[in-house]
């Protein structure tokens, strides 16, 4: 069993736990959305293309 003997070890453990939780949250968000791109940080170029296509589709729907 690991005993945390000083504050520095506790701070490091807390930081790593926070990073792990953040990574887990991102993974769950990706899985639950069902989308390949959730935000621009996932694929900036792909997101730009997606938005252009969405605007084209919206324009075509208005014209129909």
ABEGO torsion letter per residue (X at the ends): XBBBABAAAAAAAAAAAAAAAAAAAAAAAAAAAGBABABAAABAAAAAAAAAAAAAAAAAAAAX
